[in-house]
């Protein structure tokens, strides 16, 4: 049976998972403030890590991803959901520390967006899936399909069209590379 860690689980902890949150009024199995220390688990402990509407709240995303990488088994899955930077929800929540794009995790890719000498972390992730949700009208017109089925179109959309055809939520699935 897979060991699943639900980071920032809130009141709706993922079924069958171990939940952590900084708020004691949640369904968390352990209380942990990610900006104040390490995850309270041994290295290579989890087959899957879920971070749903969490990464936009932390002070240091590199350190967070390093912790996910540390507690994940080799080949484990990391599932991240976060608002797209053009969604109004990205800016209206005062607890959001950052506004992310579909390319924000390129830093952690083995062949990522940085040259070999520029890495500040050893954490490596291989993208398995990137999915962007658009407003319903754009979905009906087929633009969400194009954004999700062509990386080239997704990059064009994000650079030139996204403030008109705004994104809502992004879902990322990564494989942990060790």
C-alpha positions in Angstrom: 0.0 0.0 0.0 1.4 3.4 -1.0 2.3 5.9 1.7 0.9 9.3 0.9 1.7 12.6 2.5 -0.9 15.3 2.3 1.0 18.6 3.0 -1.3 21.4 4.1 -4.2 19.0 4.3 -6.6 21.4 5.9 -10.0 19.9 6.9 -10.2 17.7 3.8 -7.3 15.3 4.2 -6.7 13.0 1.2 -8.2 9.5 2.0 -5.6 7.1 3.3 -2.9 9.8 3.7 -0.9 11.1 6.5 -1.8 14.8 6.8 0.3 17.7 8.0 -0.8 21.3 8.5 0.3 24.2 10.6 -3.3 24.7 11.9 -4.3 22.4 14.8 -8.0 22.9 13.8 -7.5 20.7 10.7 -7.6 17.0 10.0 -3.8 16.9 10.3 -2.1 13.9 11.9 0.9 16.1 12.7 1.3 19.8 13.2 4.2 21.3 11.2 5.0 24.9 10.1 6.9 24.5 6.8 8.6 27.9 7.1 10.0 27.0 10.5 11.7 23.7 10.0 11.9 20.3 8.3 9.2 17.8 7.7 9.0 15.4 10.6 9.6 12.3 8.6 12.7 10.2 7.6 14.2 10.4 4.2 12.6 8.1 1.5 9.4 7.6 3.4 6.6 8.4 0.9 5.4 7.1 -2.4 3.3 10.2 -3.1 3.3 13.7 -1.8 0.3 16.0 -2.3 0.4 19.8 -2.0 -2.9 21.2 -3.0 -3.0 25.0 -2.7 0.1 25.1 -0.6 3.2 26.1 -2.6 1.9 29.7 -3.1 1.9 30.2 0.7 5.4 29.3 1.7 8.3 31.7 2.1 11.0 29.5 0.5 9.8 27.3 -2.3 13.3 25.8 -3.0 13.6 24.6 0.6 10.0 23.2 0.4 10.8 21.2 -2.7 14.0 20.0 -1.2 12.0 18.7 1.8 9.5 17.0 -0.6 12.5 15.5 -2.4 14.1 14.3 0.8 11.0 12.5 2.2 10.0 11.0 -1.1 11.2 7.6 -2.3 13.1 7.4 -5.6 10.4 7.5 -8.3 7.7 8.8 -6.0 5.1 11.2 -7.3 4.6 14.8 -6.2 1.2 16.3 -7.0 0.9 20.1 -6.8 -2.1 22.3 -7.4 -1.8 26.1 -7.4 -3.5 29.1 -8.9 -2.2 30.4 -12.2 -0.6 33.8 -11.9 -3.3 35.4 -14.0 -6.2 34.2 -11.8 -7.6 36.8 -9.5 -7.4 34.3 -6.6 -3.6 34.4 -6.9 -3.7 38.1 -5.9 -6.7 38.4 -3.6 -5.4 36.1 -0.8 -3.1 38.0 1.4 -1.3 34.8 2.5 0.0 34.1 -1.0 3.7 34.7 -1.2 4.2 34.0 -4.9 2.4 33.9 -8.2 3.3 30.9 -10.4 3.3 29.9 -14.1 3.5 26.6 -15.8 7.3 27.1 -16.0 7.8 27.9 -12.4 9.1 24.4 -11.5 11.6 24.2 -14.5 14.2 25.1 -11.9 14.0 21.5 -10.5 14.1 19.7 -13.8 17.2 17.6 -14.6 17.5 19.4 -18.0 15.7 22.5 -16.6 15.8 26.2 -17.1 19.2 26.8 -15.4 22.7 26.0 -16.6 24.5 23.3 -14.6 26.6 25.7 -12.6 23.7 27.8 -11.5 21.8 25.2 -9.4 21.1 26.1 -5.7 19.6 22.8 -5.0 20.1 19.1 -5.6 16.3 18.4 -5.7 15.4 17.1 -9.1 11.9 16.4 -10.5 10.8 15.0 -13.8 7.5 16.4 -15.1 4.8 13.8 -15.8 1.9 16.0 -16.4 1.0 19.7 -16.4 -2.7 20.7 -16.6 -4.1 24.2 -16.8 -7.7 25.0 -16.1 -9.2 28.0 -17.9 -12.4 29.8 -17.4 -15.4 27.8 -18.6 -16.0 29.9 -21.7 -12.5 29.2 -23.0 -12.9 25.5 -22.2 -16.0 25.4 -24.4 -14.1 27.1 -27.2 -11.4 24.4 -27.0 -8.5 26.7 -25.8 -8.0 24.6 -22.6 -7.4 21.6 -24.8 -4.8 23.4 -26.9 -3.1 24.8 -23.8 -2.9 21.3 -22.3 -1.9 19.3 -25.3 0.8 21.4 -26.9 3.7 22.8 -24.8 4.5 25.2 -27.6 0.9 26.6 -27.6 0.9 26.7 -23.8 4.1 28.8 -23.8 2.6 31.1 -26.4 -0.6 31.4 -24.5 1.2 32.1 -21.2 3.5 34.8 -22.7 1.2 36.6 -25.0 -2.5 35.7 -24.3 -2.9 34.8 -20.6 -3.9 38.2 -19.4 -6.8 38.1 -21.8 -7.5 34.4 -21.7 -6.8 34.0 -18.1 -5.8 30.8 -16.3 -7.5 29.5 -13.2 -5.6 26.6 -11.6 -2.6 24.5 -12.5 -2.0 20.9 -11.6 1.5 19.4 -11.8 2.5 15.8 -11.4 6.3 15.2 -11.0 8.4 12.1 -10.6 11.2 12.4 -8.0 14.6 11.8 -9.4 17.3 10.6 -7.0 
